[in-house]
Amino acid sequence: MNKSQLSDAVAAKTGLNGSQADAALDAVLTSITEAVASGDKVTLPGFGTFEARERSARTGRNPQTGAEIAIAATTAPAFKAGAAFKKAVAGD
């Protein structure tokens, strides 16, 4: 499912028209992105948690030459699925 299909599904389930559903979806995604980017954790009970995780600097290897390379520390987005979401996907 892509973003436009998700927007159509939101419109069908909420009774919003297409542009309203698209605006609502954009607002949700933007709000989650801004919160995680500022270091906050976004928890949607039953669905999951979005957060930023710190990755420390480490040494890696170039697979072609075998030479060691330095990989810089970074912050990456992460999602942890909630129990209800896991259960729904598993078909339980």
Secondary structure, DSSP 8 states (H G I E B T S, - for coil): --HHHHHHHHHHHH---HHHHHHHHHHHHHHHHHHHHTT--EEETTTEEEEEEEE--EEEE-TTT--EEEE--EEEEEEEE-HHHHHHHHT-
